[in-house]
Amino acid sequence: MAHVIVENQIAIGDEIPVRRTAQRLMAEGLDRHEAIHAIGMILMEFISDLMKQPDSEQPERRPDPNRPYYAALEELTAESWRRSE
């Protein structure tokens, strides 16, 4: 599931930082498959966090849930991915 989501996010292009993150990770030495797994790991952590949050706020008042995900992608490096394995 994470593979499909990340591939779809890459296909979106430059609107979101996923493609740029994948390209950067590959430039740092990961192959495409590893880069997708690294991004998928971050994605699944954030999905898990979202599922744990109470649904008490009105949808229009909730903060954008993508902001922390995108920030984590900016911090993700090939080295940090290798250390997490």
TIPA-564825 format. One record per residue: residue number from 1; residue in three letters; y, z, x of N, C-alpha, C, O in turn. Coordinates in nm, 4 decimals, always signed. Layout:
N
<site NUM 'ALA' <Y Z X> <Y Z X> <Y Z X> <Y Z X>>;
...
***
This chain:
85
<site 1 'MET' <-0.1180 +0.0000 +0.0822> <+0.0000 +0.0000 +0.0000> <+0.1260 +0.0000 +0.0878> <+0.2201 -0.0750 +0.0619>>;
<site 2 'ALA' <+0.1270 +0.0835 +0.1903> <+0.2449 +0.0903 +0.2767> <+0.2704 -0.0437 +0.3445> <+0.3853 -0.0851 +0.3596>>;
<site 3 'HIS' <+0.1637 -0.1114 +0.3852> <+0.1796 -0.2438 +0.4479> <+0.2548 -0.3389 +0.3552> <+0.3495 -0.4054 +0.3973>>;
<site 4 'VAL' <+0.2133 -0.3450 +0.2314> <+0.2739 -0.4365 +0.1354> <+0.4208 -0.4016 +0.1134> <+0.5060 -0.4904 +0.1101>>;
<site 5 'ILE' <+0.4501 -0.2743 +0.0986> <+0.5889 -0.2325 +0.0769> <+0.6746 -0.2687 +0.1975> <+0.7830 -0.3249 +0.1819>>;
<site 6 'VAL' <+0.6270 -0.2373 +0.3170> <+0.7049 -0.2661 +0.4381> <+0.7226 -0.4169 +0.4547> <+0.8320 -0.4624 +0.4882>>;
<site 7 'GLU' <+0.6177 -0.4946 +0.4319> <+0.6304 -0.6412 +0.4429> <+0.7332 -0.6932 +0.3428> <+0.8130 -0.7810 +0.3755>>;
<site 8 'ASN' <+0.7314 -0.6396 +0.2222> <+0.8307 -0.6807 +0.1216> <+0.9710 -0.6396 +0.1634> <+1.0663 -0.7148 +0.1431>>;
<site 9 'GLN' <+0.9843 -0.5220 +0.2210> <+1.1159 -0.4777 +0.2674> <+1.1648 -0.5651 +0.3830> <+1.2839 -0.5947 +0.3920>>;
<site 10 'ILE' <+1.0749 -0.6059 +0.4702> <+1.1126 -0.6970 +0.5792> <+1.1618 -0.8290 +0.5206> <+1.2600 -0.8861 +0.5681>>;
<site 11 'ALA' <+1.0934 -0.8767 +0.4177> <+1.1302 -1.0044 +0.3557> <+1.2662 -0.9997 +0.2875> <+1.3296 -1.1037 +0.2696>>;
<site 12 'ILE' <+1.3116 -0.8820 +0.2495> <+1.4437 -0.8695 +0.1863> <+1.5527 -0.9168 +0.2816> <+1.6545 -0.9711 +0.2388>>;
<site 13 'GLY' <+1.5308 -0.8960 +0.4088> <+1.6289 -0.9421 +0.5068> <+1.7210 -0.8314 +0.5521> <+1.6814 -0.7154 +0.5628>>;
<site 14 'ASP' <+1.8441 -0.8690 +0.5784> <+1.9389 -0.7770 +0.6405> <+2.0091 -0.6828 +0.5437> <+2.0936 -0.6038 +0.5858>>;
<site 15 'GLU' <+1.9761 -0.6892 +0.4153> <+2.0357 -0.5959 +0.3186> <+1.9971 -0.4516 +0.3491> <+2.0738 -0.3585 +0.3244>>;
<site 16 'ILE' <+1.8778 -0.4353 +0.4026> <+1.8274 -0.3023 +0.4383> <+1.7807 -0.3072 +0.5830> <+1.7562 -0.4162 +0.6347>>;
<site 17 'PRO' <+1.7673 -0.1927 +0.6508> <+1.7407 -0.1935 +0.7950> <+1.5938 -0.2124 +0.8354> <+1.5611 -0.1961 +0.9529>>;
<site 18 'VAL' <+1.5066 -0.2455 +0.7435> <+1.3633 -0.2495 +0.7770> <+1.3312 -0.3638 +0.8725> <+1.2625 -0.3420 +0.9723>>;
<site 19 'ARG' <+1.3785 -0.4836 +0.8450> <+1.3501 -0.5965 +0.9352> <+1.4078 -0.5695 +1.0734> <+1.3414 -0.5914 +1.1748>>;
<site 20 'ARG' <+1.5303 -0.5224 +1.0767> <+1.5946 -0.4911 +1.2055> <+1.5149 -0.3852 +1.2817> <+1.5006 -0.3943 +1.4036>>;
<site 21 'THR' <+1.4630 -0.2852 +1.2106> <+1.3824 -0.1809 +1.2743> <+1.2532 -0.2392 +1.3294> <+1.2136 -0.2071 +1.4414>>;
<site 22 'ALA' <+1.1874 -0.3242 +1.2524> <+1.0630 -0.3872 +1.2990> <+1.0894 -0.4704 +1.4244> <+1.0132 -0.4638 +1.5209>>;
<site 23 'GLN' <+1.1956 -0.5474 +1.4228> <+1.2292 -0.6289 +1.5403> <+1.2578 -0.5416 +1.6622> <+1.2148 -0.5724 +1.7734>>;
<site 24 'ARG' <+1.3300 -0.4335 +1.6404> <+1.3621 -0.3433 +1.7519> <+1.2356 -0.2792 +1.8078> <+1.2186 -0.2707 +1.9294>>;
<site 25 'LEU' <+1.1470 -0.2343 +1.7194> <+1.0223 -0.1720 +1.7651> <+0.9374 -0.2711 +1.8440> <+0.8751 -0.2338 +1.9434>>;
<site 26 'MET' <+0.9342 -0.3962 +1.8009> <+0.8588 -0.4973 +1.8751> <+0.9236 -0.5248 +2.0103> <+0.8536 -0.5481 +2.1089>>;
<site 27 'ALA' <+1.0562 -0.5224 +2.0159> <+1.1257 -0.5394 +2.1439> <+1.0969 -0.4219 +2.2376> <+1.1014 -0.4366 +2.3598>>;
<site 28 'GLU' <+1.0672 -0.3051 +2.1794> <+1.0338 -0.1865 +2.2592> <+0.8860 -0.1843 +2.2989> <+0.8421 -0.0915 +2.3668>>;
<site 29 'GLY' <+0.8089 -0.2852 +2.2575> <+0.6714 -0.2957 +2.3050> <+0.5611 -0.2834 +2.2014> <+0.4439 -0.3011 +2.2346>>;
<site 30 'LEU' <+0.5954 -0.2534 +2.0765> <+0.4913 -0.2476 +1.9743> <+0.4604 -0.3886 +1.9260> <+0.5490 -0.4740 +1.9214>>;
<site 31 'ASP' <+0.3341 -0.4130 +1.8897> <+0.3068 -0.5403 +1.8242> <+0.3474 -0.5279 +1.6776> <+0.3793 -0.4185 +1.6311>>;
<site 32 'ARG' <+0.3464 -0.6381 +1.6058> <+0.3950 -0.6374 +1.4671> <+0.3176 -0.5386 +1.3810> <+0.3767 -0.4668 +1.3004>>;
<site 33 'HIS' <+0.1871 -0.5348 +1.3974> <+0.1032 -0.4448 +1.3179> <+0.1413 -0.2987 +1.3427> <+0.1528 -0.2203 +1.2485>>;
<site 34 'GLU' <+0.1608 -0.2628 +1.4696> <+0.2018 -0.1257 +1.5024> <+0.3400 -0.0942 +1.4462> <+0.3639 +0.0160 +1.3968>>;
<site 35 'ALA' <+0.4306 -0.1909 +1.4537> <+0.5652 -0.1693 +1.4014> <+0.5609 -0.1438 +1.2509> <+0.6320 -0.0570 +1.2002>>;
<site 36 'ILE' <+0.4786 -0.2186 +1.1807> <+0.4649 -0.1989 +1.0362> <+0.4039 -0.0622 +1.0070> <+0.4455 +0.0054 +0.9129>>;
<site 37 'HIS' <+0.3067 -0.0217 +1.0860> <+0.2483 +0.1120 +1.0677> <+0.3515 +0.2216 +1.0950> <+0.3572 +0.3206 +1.0220>>;
<site 38 'ALA' <+0.4320 +0.2049 +1.1980> <+0.5340 +0.3050 +1.2300> <+0.6344 +0.3175 +1.1154> <+0.6686 +0.4284 +1.0742>>;
<site 39 'ILE' <+0.6808 +0.2055 +1.0649> <+0.7741 +0.2074 +0.9522> <+0.7050 +0.2640 +0.8288> <+0.7643 +0.3418 +0.7541>>;
<site 40 'GLY' <+0.5804 +0.2252 +0.8076> <+0.5045 +0.2764 +0.6932> <+0.4875 +0.4270 +0.6970> <+0.4884 +0.4923 +0.5926>>;
<site 41 'MET' <+0.4720 +0.4830 +0.8168> <+0.4599 +0.6282 +0.8301> <+0.5881 +0.6958 +0.7793> <+0.5822 +0.7939 +0.7053>>;
<site 42 'ILE' <+0.7026 +0.6425 +0.8198> <+0.8306 +0.6972 +0.7746> <+0.8432 +0.6806 +0.6233> <+0.8837 +0.7733 +0.5532>>;
<site 43 'LEU' <+0.8087 +0.5636 +0.5740> <+0.8159 +0.5364 +0.4305> <+0.7322 +0.6356 +0.3510> <+0.7797 +0.6908 +0.2517>>;
<site 44 'MET' <+0.6096 +0.6587 +0.3927> <+0.5207 +0.7479 +0.3182> <+0.5705 +0.8924 +0.3226> <+0.5550 +0.9654 +0.2247>>;
<site 45 'GLU' <+0.6295 +0.9346 +0.4334> <+0.6883 +1.0683 +0.4404> <+0.7995 +1.0830 +0.3365> <+0.8091 +1.1854 +0.2688>>;
<site 46 'PHE' <+0.8825 +0.9811 +0.3245> <+0.9934 +0.9887 +0.2297> <+0.9466 +0.9774 +0.0856> <+1.0037 +1.0415 -0.0027>>;
<site 47 'ILE' <+0.8443 +0.8977 +0.0601> <+0.7888 +0.8929 -0.0754> <+0.7324 +1.0296 -0.1119> <+0.7529 +1.0782 -0.2231>>;
<site 48 'SER' <+0.6622 +1.0906 -0.0189> <+0.6067 +1.2238 -0.0428> <+0.7176 +1.3245 -0.0730> <+0.7060 +1.4046 -0.1658>>;
<site 49 'ASP' <+0.8239 +1.3200 +0.0048> <+0.9377 +1.4105 -0.0185> <+1.0003 +1.3870 -0.1559> <+1.0355 +1.4822 -0.2256>>;
<site 50 'LEU' <+1.0141 +1.2608 -0.1945> <+1.0716 +1.2301 -0.3254> <+0.9852 +1.2839 -0.4390> <+1.0371 +1.3310 -0.5402>>;
<site 51 'MET' <+0.8549 +1.2767 -0.4222> <+0.7639 +1.3232 -0.5265> <+0.7719 +1.4750 -0.5440> <+0.7395 +1.5261 -0.6512>>;
<site 52 'LYS' <+0.8138 +1.5465 -0.4420> <+0.8226 +1.6919 -0.4471> <+0.9547 +1.7414 -0.5053> <+0.9666 +1.8589 -0.5401>>;
<site 53 'GLN' <+1.0527 +1.6543 -0.5162> <+1.1847 +1.6960 -0.5635> <+1.1829 +1.7140 -0.7153> <+1.1199 +1.6368 -0.7876>>;
<site 54 'PRO' <+1.2524 +1.8163 -0.7615> <+1.2622 +1.8352 -0.9071> <+1.3399 +1.7202 -0.9699> <+1.4289 +1.6619 -0.9080>>;
<site 55 'ASP' <+1.3056 +1.6902 -1.0901> <+1.3679 +1.5789 -1.1613> <+1.4744 +1.6299 -1.2579> <+1.4899 +1.5769 -1.3680>>;
<site 56 'SER' <+1.5473 +1.7325 -1.2162> <+1.6416 +1.7991 -1.3066> <+1.7770 +1.7295 -1.3168> <+1.8467 +1.7463 -1.4168>>;
<site 57 'GLU' <+1.8150 +1.6530 -1.2173> <+1.9464 +1.5887 -1.2201> <+1.9417 +1.4607 -1.3031> <+1.8375 +1.3961 -1.3153>>;
<site 58 'GLN' <+2.0548 +1.4265 -1.3588> <+2.0677 +1.2999 -1.4293> <+2.0559 +1.1868 -1.3261> <+2.1097 +1.1991 -1.2161>>;
<site 59 'PRO' <+1.9865 +1.0767 -1.3594> <+1.9681 +0.9679 -1.2620> <+2.0972 +0.9190 -1.1983> <+2.0992 +0.8892 -1.0788>>;
<site 60 'GLU' <+2.2049 +0.9102 -1.2751> <+2.3309 +0.8603 -1.2205> <+2.3980 +0.9610 -1.1274> <+2.4914 +0.9249 -1.0559>>;
<site 61 'ARG' <+2.3528 +1.0851 -1.1267> <+2.4127 +1.1880 -1.0407> <+2.3289 +1.2155 -0.9161> <+2.3734 +1.2873 -0.8266>>;
<site 62 'ARG' <+2.2102 +1.1601 -0.9093> <+2.1233 +1.1822 -0.7932> <+2.1764 +1.1051 -0.6727> <+2.2280 +0.9942 -0.6869>>;
<site 63 'PRO' <+2.1636 +1.1641 -0.5544> <+2.2026 +1.0896 -0.4342> <+2.1050 +0.9739 -0.4112> <+1.9909 +0.9773 -0.4574>>;
<site 64 'ASP' <+2.1506 +0.8738 -0.3407> <+2.0664 +0.7582 -0.3095> <+1.9478 +0.8046 -0.2252> <+1.9679 +0.8519 -0.1133>>;
<site 65 'PRO' <+1.8249 +0.7924 -0.2756> <+1.7085 +0.8402 -0.2001> <+1.6781 +0.7553 -0.0772> <+1.6015 +0.7974 +0.0095>>;
<site 66 'ASN' <+1.7371 +0.6368 -0.0687> <+1.7100 +0.5493 +0.0450> <+1.7866 +0.5888 +0.1701> <+1.7454 +0.5547 +0.2810>>;
<site 67 'ARG' <+1.8965 +0.6594 +0.1542> <+1.9794 +0.6929 +0.2709> <+1.9032 +0.7682 +0.3794> <+1.9121 +0.7293 +0.4959>>;
<site 68 'PRO' <+1.8282 +0.8747 +0.3469> <+1.7548 +0.9427 +0.4536> <+1.6430 +0.8557 +0.5133> <+1.6134 +0.8653 +0.6324>>;
<site 69 'TYR' <+1.5821 +0.7717 +0.4306> <+1.4788 +0.6791 +0.4799> <+1.5401 +0.5835 +0.5811> <+1.4851 +0.5643 +0.6895>>;
<site 70 'TYR' <+1.6519 +0.5242 +0.5470> <+1.7178 +0.4313 +0.6382> <+1.7639 +0.5017 +0.7658> <+1.7543 +0.4451 +0.8748>>;
<site 71 'ALA' <+1.8134 +0.6236 +0.7529> <+1.8556 +0.6999 +0.8710> <+1.7360 +0.7286 +0.9614> <+1.7471 +0.7196 +1.0837>>;
<site 72 'ALA' <+1.6226 +0.7628 +0.9024> <+1.5020 +0.7893 +0.9823> <+1.4550 +0.6625 +1.0527> <+1.4057 +0.6690 +1.1653>>;
<site 73 'LEU' <+1.4696 +0.5480 +0.9878> <+1.4321 +0.4217 +1.0524> <+1.5204 +0.3956 +1.1734> <+1.4729 +0.3469 +1.2759>>;
<site 74 'GLU' <+1.6473 +0.4276 +1.1619> <+1.7390 +0.4074 +1.2750> <+1.6995 +0.4947 +1.3943> <+1.7220 +0.4570 +1.5093>>;
<site 75 'GLU' <+1.6412 +0.6101 +1.3670> <+1.6004 +0.7020 +1.4739> <+1.4616 +0.6712 +1.5293> <+1.4278 +0.7155 +1.6391>>;
<site 76 'LEU' <+1.3822 +0.5968 +1.4558> <+1.2455 +0.5658 +1.4959> <+1.2442 +0.4782 +1.6205> <+1.3164 +0.3788 +1.6284>>;
<site 77 'THR' <+1.1621 +0.5159 +1.7170> <+1.1451 +0.4362 +1.8381> <+0.9963 +0.4133 +1.8619> <+0.9112 +0.4819 +1.8054>>;
<site 78 'ALA' <+0.9672 +0.3160 +1.9463> <+0.8278 +0.2924 +1.9828> <+0.7702 +0.4172 +2.0482> <+0.6551 +0.4534 +2.0237>>;
<site 79 'GLU' <+0.8495 +0.4823 +2.1306> <+0.8027 +0.6034 +2.1994> <+0.7721 +0.7149 +2.0999> <+0.6690 +0.7812 +2.1116>>;
<site 80 'SER' <+0.8596 +0.7364 +2.0028> <+0.8335 +0.8431 +1.9052> <+0.7096 +0.8104 +1.8218> <+0.6337 +0.9005 +1.7862>>;
<site 81 'TRP' <+0.6885 +0.6832 +1.7905> <+0.5678 +0.6423 +1.7175> <+0.4432 +0.6703 +1.8026> <+0.3443 +0.7237 +1.7525>>;
<site 82 'ARG' <+0.4484 +0.6345 +1.9293> <+0.3322 +0.6585 +2.0170> <+0.3010 +0.8075 +2.0298> <+0.1843 +0.8466 +2.0324>>;
<site 83 'ARG' <+0.4044 +0.8898 +2.0376> <+0.3832 +1.0342 +2.0474> <+0.3218 +1.0914 +1.9190> <+0.2498 +1.1912 +1.9237>>;
<site 84 'SER' <+0.3500 +1.0292 +1.8060> <+0.3003 +1.0823 +1.6787> <+0.1536 +1.0505 +1.6548> <+0.0898 +1.1140 +1.5708>>;
<site 85 'GLU' <+0.0996 +0.9546 +1.7260> <-0.0391 +0.9150 +1.7028> <-0.1375 +1.0191 +1.7484> <-0.2583 +0.9998 +1.7354>>;
***
